[in-house]
Amino acid sequence: MVMAKRLRLQNRRKFVLFSQNPHQFQPAKGILTANTITITSHLSLIETEQHVYGIGNPRYHSLLQACADEKAVAEGKLVHAHIIQAGFETNILLGNTIVNLYAKCSSLEDARRAFNQMPKTNSVSWTVMIAAYARNGNCEEALKLYSGLHLMGFLPDHVTFVSVLPACANLADLQHGRRIHEQVIKSGLQFNVFVGSALIDMYVKCGSLENARTVFDKMPQRNVITWNAMIAGYAQIGQVDKTLDLFCKMPLRSAVSWNVIIAGFTQTGHNKEALSLFYEMQRTGFQPNQFIFASVLRAFANLAELDRGMKVHEVIIRCGFQSDVFVGSALVDMYCKCGSLDDARKVFDKMSERNVVSWTAMIAGYTQNEDITEALKLFEEMPKRSVVSWNAMIAGIAQNGHFSETLNLFQQMQFSGVKPNPDTFSRILPACANLASIEQGKEIHENIIRSGCQSDVFVASALVDMYGKCGNLDDACRSFKNIPRHNVVSWTVMILAYAMHGYADEALQLFEQMQNSGTNPDSVTFIGVLSACSHVGLVDDGWKYFDLMSQYYHVTPSMAHYACMVDLLGRAGYLYEAQDFIENMPIKPDATIWSSLLGACKIHANIDLGELVANRLFELDPADGAPYVLLSNMYAEAGRWDGIINVRKIMKDRQVKKKPGCSWIELNNQVHSFLVGNESNQ
């Protein structure tokens, strides 16, 4: 046959589908062995059997399934072409199998094209497409298709629900998830163990643990996936007691169960609890896998526990996981975060296989330890630089305060042909904000629009922050209003922008809207709220929000929150109340706290208290010139020339130098810095 000859010339890849007798049909299970036969031979055989099977030849389904299992999209297209050539493309079962093939091969365009060309569809066709989009991250399209399934009059089954609920979970779309839950109940599938597990996972990822627990408690049967989903929910928000209680009640634990709770505790900062569970797991005789080792190493990294981390490294070698790229990357990260760059580099150099994570971990290690030169050198050595590696390098340089270099690196990334993603924009915009580079910020905003990333909540939040810090509150508000779904970050940056510009009423109104929306504020949100109160002297409101933070939202006040309260009391003239507040803090006040009070003493011309506070600052950081200058200025305003002479003598004796003033100017998309007395830019 002409078709068969053409196919033989195009393909020689082999699949196991038959026994030693190729005419004795066996269903394909996607397992390759030494018994192989070319795919073109199968197609030739189908042609000879056409009079027996006709359109229902099971070999087509078997071949397509084999291609799907092996992710062999090119070979699948050959089978698809043969089906079209034979005139069998109208068969709905074959159509569904073809769509499934492309979906499993992550070829969404081909899957959608095949789906759109089907003359007739059924609920299976729609479910396959929903699952394909959800699995490949296009969750909005998955939800649109789910709506389309209903419009076509098809009823979803348990597979449909299990396919669409992860889309709601990934989007954190609680409203849509609840509507689907109602449809699950109407369908009578609420007690299906797989649907129930998907519902729990959806509610957990949408932050609604009460609903997740309600579904969990009502399930007559639970499997290990169900338990893991519920445990992960509690672990990921740091509810240690509830997590451990549920974990102890679990009838059967898998490796995934141990990893879920250990990883969850590590991610929420409960590293000691994570390590205790790891040692308990070992005592029970359970062998850790590569994922558990990676989570444990992350806990050691967070605690900077180098010695115990090295002991686990020895265990990893004995267990034979030292060559695993996942574990190797975690080891590199652990050694870097513990400050042992030499050991990190040894592990990195010995890795037989490295991926983007490995390279990124080592580069991040250098940047975290302020070795930018070595980080850039290793970055240049990368065999292939993906957007992830560019993002890591950009973030590392920005975190070290090299904002101009960060913008230059972003330009190099674009020149190299690598397209920025939402993570890139989220990392580069703060550099513009710190440099107050509004023109470059606007150019990046245009780039964001062209890239279609403007609806990403983190990118949009970074835009709000950038415009706010660059003094353009109107564009900050506009960017905030364009965000389709707000989260704690987007609410917070807008509150901070209002507070920074002195719009206290707007900041506090927005905070009320945030609470009414069901979004819980975090510690950064309260910094914005307290700053807003400070700018306009709302002392009573400041106390109210400070108490609300700790008593209602259980946010432990940090040094920044205490500094805001001192600033609030100081600006309003309550200087001795501010002093009393500082001296009764549960944590030792740092220089920022005392500096805030010293600034207030200057505003209200209280030299006696100012002298006391300045002496505290001299003790904390004798080399910092700022408090000396501030105290000297207070003496000057009061006409105390003897005080000025005394401060200057102390500065001379201690060899304290005043830091020169610095300013920036943006010219031709380049930010130039100028120091007082520096003539290098002339």
ABEGO torsion letter per residue (X at the ends): XAAAAAAAAABABBBBABBABAABBBBBAGBBBABBBBAAAAAAAAAAAAAAAEAABAAAAAAAAAAAAAGBAAAAAAAAAAAAAAGAAABAAAAAAAAAAAAAAGBAAAAAAAAAABABBBAAAAAAAAAAAAAAGBAAAAAAAAAAAAAAGBBBBAAAAAAAAAAAAAAGBAAAAAAAAAAAAAAGAAABAAAAAAAAAAAAAAGBAAAAAAAAAABABBBAAAAAAAAAAAAAAGBAAAAAAAAAABABBBAAAAAAAAAAAAAAGBAAAAAAAAAAAAAAGBBBBAAAAAAAAAAAAAAGBAAAAAAAAAAAAAAGAAABAAAAAAAAAAAAAAGBAAAAAAAAAABABBBAAAAAAAAAAAAAAGBAAAAAAAAAABABBBAAAAAAAAAAAAAAGBAAAAAAAAAAAAAAGBBBBAAAAAAAAAAAAAAGBAAAAAAAAAAAAAAGAAABAAAAAAAAAAAAAAGBAAAAAAAAAABABBBAAAAAAAAAAAAAAGBAAAAAAAAAAAAAAGBBBBAAAAAAAAAAAAAAGBAAAAAAAAAAAAAAAGBBBBAAAAAAAAAAAAAAGBAAAAAAAAAABABBBBAAAAAAAAAAAAAAGBAAAAAAAAAAAAAABAABAAAAAAAAAAAAAAGBAAAAAAAAAAAAAAGBBBBBBBBBBBBGGBBBBBBBGBAAAX
